Each structure stands twice: as C-alpha cells, then as structure tokens.
C-alpha cells in the first residue's frame, strides 16, 4: 500500500523523530512506513490521519491488485 506520509510530514516541517514520538512508535517504523516496507495497523493508520487532520484515504493510497486482493 502506498502512502503520502513523507510528503505530508515534510510539507509541514515535521522531522521523523518528532512524528515517531507523537505516534508512539520508533523512527525506524516511520521510515519503514514511508518507504512502503511496512503497512500500519488500522489503529496506527487512523492515528496518523488524525494527526495530519486528514482522512485515511488522503494519506494511504489503496490500489487494487486485480486479483481480488
């Protein structure tokens, strides 16, 4: 799943360390989210969207794979 976390975070002038602290996760987790190596739980996705005052759909870009998944 692709996301706009890095784009939004940088636009707002927030460092990974600050964002990680606000989300209650490690900086490495934020890095993994931003590079697409890690998909967040629904709780964390909601928390991220609320932090940015956006909807989950505005932060996380759902793409159908074509095979029903």
N, C-alpha and C positions, 0 to 999 in steps of 0.2 A: 504494500500500500504506500503510495506516495503521499508526501505532506509538504506543507509550506512553513513548517516551524522555523527553520533557519532564516528564511526570507522575512517572516514577520518579526522574529526576535531581533534581527539586525536592523531592520527599519525602525524599530522602537528603541534602539540603542541599549539593548539588554545583553550582557555577557552570558555565556553558557553557565558559568559558575553561579551567577545570580539567579538565573532561571531554574537551574537544578535545585538550588536551595528552596526557592519558592514552591517547587513541585514536590519536594521531599524525596528527590532521587539524586543519584550521583551525576557528575558532569559527564562521565562516560556513557551513562544512559541517554542523556540529551544528545551526545554526539552520535550514538547508535540510532536514535530516532531520526535525527536529521539526515543521516546517510542511508536510511531505509533498511538497516540491518536488524532493526527491532520494531515490532508492532506493539503499541501500548495496549494495556487493558482498557476496557471501555471506561472504567473509572478514571484512569490517567488521561485518556483522550478527552473526556468531559472536563476534567480539571484544567487541562491545557487550553481548551477552547474558552472556558470561563475566564481564565487568566487574561487572555487576549481580548475578551469581550466579543467573541465571535462564536458562530455555530461550529459544531464538529465538522460539518460538510465544508465550511470555509477554510478549515485548517487541514483536514485529511481528504485526499482525493481518491475516491473509490473508482476503481477501474474493473469492469467485468472481464474475466479471462476468456470468455467464450465457451468454456466447458461447464458452465453452470455453477462455478465456484466463485 
